[in-house]
Amino acid sequence: MIAYKSVNQQNTSLEEREDVLHRQGKVTLVGFGPGDPELLTVKAVKALQNADIIFYDDLIGKDFLETLNAEKYYVGKRSGCHHAEQDDINRLLLKAAREGKEVVRLKGGDPMVFGHAGEEIEYLQSNLVEVSVIPGITTASALAATTKVSLTQRGISSSVSFVNGHSARPIVPNTETIVYYMGGSRLATIGASLLAEGWAATTPVLLVHNVSLPDEETFETTVEGLRSEVKGQRSKVKLPVIALVGDVARLRHQGASNIRRTLYTGLVCPNPDYIHTPLIEIKPIDYAVPPPDSYDYLLFTSRYAVKHWKGGFAGRIVSIGPSTTQALKTAGAENVEQTEIDDSYGVIDYFSRQPRGRVLIPRSNLALDIIPEGVRALGFDVETLTIYHNVYPRYVRRINLSNIQRVVFTSPSTIDNFITTYGDLPSHIEYVTRGRITAQHLKSRQNEKIQNIQEGPDHTG
């Protein structure tokens, strides 16, 4: 049998509930800032002075707290040591508010940046508790101020990301500047992740301990230094620490006009100062290896052809340049003959001075026909064999080109894939090419752009 409340009983229950809500206090989330009490806002100070009870985190100045009359309750959470779990904190805040107290939840930095504020707001509001938020200076802003390094700088960085560095696999956002919070125990992982995403090994990193406090310390390293645990000097880096990653960190010692950001598009980056975003990908394929007696010359025009060659090294072994020669020697080839000039025309010149014979060229699916046609014109019997595919990468990290001063192209395909990725060849960028063929291809693509601009759209009607 179902029992129903009378109308009067229901009204009484509603009135009691409204009375409880009327008598309960409210909760204010307050940002303490990076640590220096003088960086508190006027509004934050007023809220703290009017509070009945304060639930505070780690890194809150104890001397300052002692000047306040409110009851204080420590609920800090540090890596591996939680004085109170988040669910417990939520219930404590609710209980204090239900008792009619003016409650301040005091958090380091800004409560809305890595401060679990969203969870607390949702819990309290779902229980009909009034919540307000007073922002604080987040640690990244304080770091920028104390090191005099702007998080953004015209021509260097127009975007910045704040990342939780404490996670098992800290993410690497596609921005020019990254600030990792709470990443002291993950420095090596952060460094490895940055390198894997194409960040230059020499990208500067500032590690700052106790930002804004009297014992603040700044440690300078690089992305490569992070990966190797700050080059074996990890003991010098004190926790807690915040990490600023990006070329803006160079502003500590250089003028903005002296910083040139270079994008390298080839597979193997020769310069640790370059931002490395490969615009080609090598995909192995199955193929039949011709018998050694079917050719007199075996010509390799790239190190990747050497890597994916499944046959032996019979006949005269010819290499287009130093990196290919080194790959051949590493693979066990002997008596390698290297062309004097390491490009297509250098190969043709080499064969112009050799006895005529049969030439086999293992290569990619995108290789140009300049070499085969040029060598055939000299009277050689030339056969090409596709042994790997040069394809557009499955994953391309797009860079903000407005802050790139120079791009290095290593092959015609990197130029084509650059245009596919970015839609254009921006005129403000200096382009550097490897080899005459790549330079000619770049010029032809730039001429296409100029021609399209001159011709303009075809209007009819």
Solvent accessible surface area in square Angstrom, and as a share of the most:
residue,aa,sasa,rsa
1,M,244,1.09
2,I,131,0.66
3,A,99,0.76
4,Y,184,0.70
5,K,123,0.52
6,S,56,0.36
7,V,107,0.62
8,N,115,0.59
9,Q,104,0.46
10,Q,99,0.44
11,N,71,0.36
12,T,68,0.39
13,S,50,0.32
14,L,97,0.48
15,E,111,0.50
16,E,107,0.48
17,R,140,0.51
18,E,98,0.44
19,D,69,0.36
20,V,57,0.33
21,L,58,0.29
22,H,156,0.70
23,R,145,0.53
24,Q,23,0.10
25,G,10,0.09
26,K,73,0.31
27,V,0,0.00
28,T,13,0.08
29,L,0,0.00
30,V,0,0.00
31,G,1,0.01
32,F,1,0.00
33,G,2,0.02
34,P,17,0.11
35,G,2,0.02
36,D,38,0.20
37,P,49,0.31
38,E,156,0.70
39,L,63,0.32
40,L,20,0.10
41,T,53,0.31
42,V,112,0.64
43,K,135,0.57
44,A,0,0.00
45,V,44,0.25
46,K,119,0.50
47,A,21,0.16
48,L,1,0.01
49,Q,117,0.52
50,N,108,0.56
51,A,10,0.08
52,D,70,0.36
53,I,10,0.05
54,I,0,0.00
55,F,4,0.02
56,Y,26,0.10
57,D,27,0.14
58,D,27,0.14
59,L,92,0.46
60,I,4,0.02
61,G,24,0.23
62,K,108,0.46
63,D,116,0.60
64,F,38,0.16
65,L,6,0.03
66,E,137,0.62
67,T,98,0.57
68,L,13,0.07
69,N,157,0.81
70,A,9,0.07
71,E,91,0.41
72,K,71,0.30
73,Y,90,0.34
74,Y,67,0.25
75,V,0,0.00
76,G,0,0.00
77,K,51,0.21
78,R,100,0.36
79,S,79,0.51
80,G,85,0.82
81,C,90,0.54
82,H,96,0.43
83,H,117,0.52
84,A,13,0.10
85,E,94,0.42
86,Q,22,0.10
87,D,90,0.47
88,D,57,0.30
89,I,0,0.00
90,N,10,0.05
91,R,131,0.48
92,L,47,0.23
93,L,0,0.00
94,L,22,0.11
95,K,123,0.52
96,A,5,0.04
97,A,0,0.00
98,R,97,0.35
99,E,91,0.41
100,G,33,0.32
101,K,59,0.25
102,E,69,0.31
103,V,2,0.01
104,V,4,0.02
105,R,3,0.01
106,L,0,0.00
107,K,4,0.02
108,G,33,0.32
109,G,7,0.07
110,D,18,0.09
111,P,0,0.00
112,M,110,0.49
113,V,43,0.25
114,F,79,0.33
115,G,16,0.15
116,H,87,0.39
117,A,4,0.03
118,G,47,0.45
119,E,85,0.38
120,E,0,0.00
121,I,32,0.16
122,E,128,0.58
123,Y,64,0.24
124,L,0,0.00
125,Q,96,0.43
126,S,82,0.53
127,N,42,0.21
128,L,87,0.43
129,V,4,0.02
130,E,113,0.51
131,V,23,0.13
132,S,46,0.30
133,V,53,0.30
134,I,9,0.05
135,P,79,0.50
136,G,14,0.14
137,I,62,0.31
138,T,16,0.09
139,T,29,0.17
140,A,0,0.00
141,S,52,0.34
142,A,8,0.06
143,L,0,0.00
144,A,18,0.14
145,A,73,0.57
146,T,52,0.30
147,T,9,0.05
148,K,175,0.74
149,V,1,0.01
150,S,49,0.32
151,L,25,0.12
152,T,59,0.34
153,Q,57,0.25
154,R,229,0.84
155,G,28,0.27
156,I,3,0.01
157,S,2,0.02
158,S,70,0.45
159,S,35,0.23
160,V,54,0.31
161,S,19,0.12
162,F,75,0.31
163,V,8,0.05
164,N,58,0.30
165,G,0,0.00
166,H,71,0.32
167,S,48,0.31
168,A,78,0.61
169,R,211,0.77
170,P,5,0.03
171,I,116,0.59
172,V,30,0.17
173,P,27,0.17
174,N,84,0.43
175,T,25,0.14
176,E,9,0.04
177,T,0,0.00
178,I,0,0.00
179,V,0,0.00
180,Y,0,0.00
181,Y,21,0.08
182,M,95,0.43
183,G,2,0.02
184,G,5,0.05
185,S,56,0.36
186,R,71,0.26
187,L,1,0.00
188,A,26,0.20
189,T,50,0.29
190,I,1,0.00
191,G,0,0.00
192,A,44,0.34
193,S,28,0.18
194,L,0,0.00
195,L,38,0.19
196,A,88,0.68
197,E,55,0.24
198,G,9,0.09
199,W,14,0.05
200,A,7,0.05
201,A,23,0.18
202,T,40,0.23
203,T,6,0.03
204,P,19,0.12
205,V,1,0.00
206,L,4,0.02
207,L,1,0.01
208,V,1,0.01
209,H,18,0.08
210,N,30,0.15
211,V,5,0.03
212,S,31,0.20
213,L,51,0.25
214,P,144,0.90
215,D,79,0.41
216,E,48,0.21
217,E,78,0.35
218,T,46,0.27
219,F,41,0.17
220,E,80,0.36
221,T,17,0.10
222,T,33,0.19
223,V,0,0.00
224,E,51,0.23
225,G,0,0.00
226,L,0,0.00
227,R,117,0.43
228,S,49,0.32
229,E,68,0.31
230,V,2,0.01
231,K,123,0.52
232,G,70,0.67
233,Q,74,0.33
234,R,72,0.26
235,S,110,0.71
236,K,123,0.52
237,V,13,0.07
238,K,103,0.44
239,L,90,0.45
240,P,42,0.26
241,V,10,0.06
242,I,8,0.04
243,A,3,0.02
244,L,0,0.00
245,V,0,0.00
246,G,0,0.00
247,D,16,0.09
248,V,0,0.00
249,A,3,0.03
250,R,54,0.20
251,L,36,0.18
252,R,87,0.32
253,H,135,0.60
254,Q,77,0.34
255,G,37,0.36
256,A,35,0.27
257,S,108,0.70
258,N,106,0.55
259,I,11,0.06
260,R,121,0.44
261,R,14,0.05
262,T,4,0.02
263,L,0,0.00
264,Y,3,0.01
265,T,0,0.00
266,G,2,0.02
267,L,45,0.22
268,V,81,0.46
269,C,36,0.22
270,P,96,0.60
271,N,48,0.25
272,P,72,0.45
273,D,79,0.41
274,Y,38,0.14
275,I,11,0.06
276,H,37,0.17
277,T,5,0.03
278,P,48,0.30
279,L,2,0.01
280,I,13,0.07
281,E,39,0.17
282,I,32,0.16
283,K,117,0.50
284,P,89,0.56
285,I,49,0.25
286,D,136,0.71
287,Y,34,0.13
288,A,86,0.66
289,V,61,0.35
290,P,22,0.14
291,P,79,0.50
292,P,80,0.51
293,D,109,0.56
294,S,43,0.28
295,Y,12,0.05
296,D,54,0.28
297,Y,6,0.02
298,L,0,0.00
299,L,0,0.00
300,F,0,0.00
301,T,34,0.20
302,S,28,0.18
303,R,68,0.25
304,Y,44,0.17
305,A,0,0.00
306,V,9,0.05
307,K,154,0.65
308,H,30,0.13
309,W,20,0.07
310,K,118,0.50
311,G,20,0.19
312,G,49,0.47
313,F,63,0.26
314,A,30,0.23
315,G,51,0.49
316,R,80,0.29
317,I,5,0.03
318,V,0,0.00
319,S,0,0.00
320,I,24,0.12
321,G,4,0.04
322,P,84,0.53
323,S,46,0.30
324,T,3,0.02
325,T,15,0.08
326,Q,112,0.50
327,A,26,0.20
328,L,0,0.00
329,K,119,0.50
330,T,107,0.62
331,A,54,0.42
332,G,51,0.49
333,A,6,0.05
334,E,135,0.61
335,N,138,0.71
336,V,26,0.15
337,E,52,0.23
338,Q,78,0.35
339,T,3,0.02
340,E,146,0.66
341,I,88,0.45
342,D,86,0.45
343,D,14,0.07
344,S,17,0.11
345,Y,77,0.29
346,G,2,0.02
347,V,0,0.00
348,I,36,0.18
349,D,64,0.33
350,Y,16,0.06
351,F,0,0.00
352,S,47,0.31
353,R,131,0.48
354,Q,26,0.11
355,P,90,0.57
356,R,127,0.46
357,G,18,0.17
358,R,96,0.35
359,V,2,0.01
360,L,3,0.01
361,I,2,0.01
362,P,0,0.00
363,R,31,0.11
364,S,11,0.07
365,N,65,0.33
366,L,89,0.44
367,A,37,0.29
368,L,83,0.41
369,D,70,0.36
370,I,53,0.27
371,I,16,0.08
372,P,3,0.02
373,E,105,0.47
374,G,16,0.15
375,V,0,0.00
376,R,109,0.40
377,A,89,0.69
378,L,49,0.24
379,G,54,0.52
380,F,10,0.04
381,D,92,0.48
382,V,11,0.07
383,E,94,0.42
384,T,45,0.26
385,L,31,0.15
386,T,50,0.29
387,I,1,0.00
388,Y,12,0.05
389,H,62,0.28
390,N,17,0.09
391,V,47,0.27
392,Y,90,0.34
393,P,10,0.06
394,R,217,0.79
395,Y,151,0.58
396,V,27,0.15
397,R,25,0.09
398,R,124,0.45
399,I,14,0.07
400,N,62,0.32
401,L,20,0.10
402,S,71,0.46
403,N,5,0.03
404,I,1,0.00
405,Q,49,0.22
406,R,57,0.21
407,V,0,0.00
408,V,10,0.05
409,F,0,0.00
410,T,29,0.17
411,S,27,0.18
412,P,26,0.16
413,S,13,0.09
414,T,0,0.00
415,I,0,0.00
416,D,47,0.25
417,N,19,0.10
418,F,0,0.00
419,I,32,0.16
420,T,96,0.56
421,T,13,0.08
422,Y,35,0.13
423,G,59,0.57
424,D,59,0.31
425,L,8,0.04
426,P,27,0.17
427,S,108,0.70
428,H,107,0.48
429,I,11,0.06
430,E,80,0.36
431,Y,35,0.13
432,V,53,0.31
433,T,35,0.20
434,R,122,0.44
435,G,39,0.37
436,R,107,0.39
437,I,20,0.10
438,T,5,0.03
439,A,42,0.33
440,Q,91,0.41
441,H,46,0.21
442,L,15,0.07
443,K,132,0.56
444,S,49,0.32
445,R,58,0.21
446,Q,58,0.26
447,N,75,0.38
448,E,82,0.37
449,K,57,0.24
450,I,89,0.45
451,Q,99,0.44
452,N,100,0.51
453,I,120,0.61
454,Q,141,0.63
455,E,116,0.52
456,G,37,0.36
457,P,102,0.64
458,D,130,0.68
459,H,155,0.69
460,T,124,0.72
461,G,129,1.24
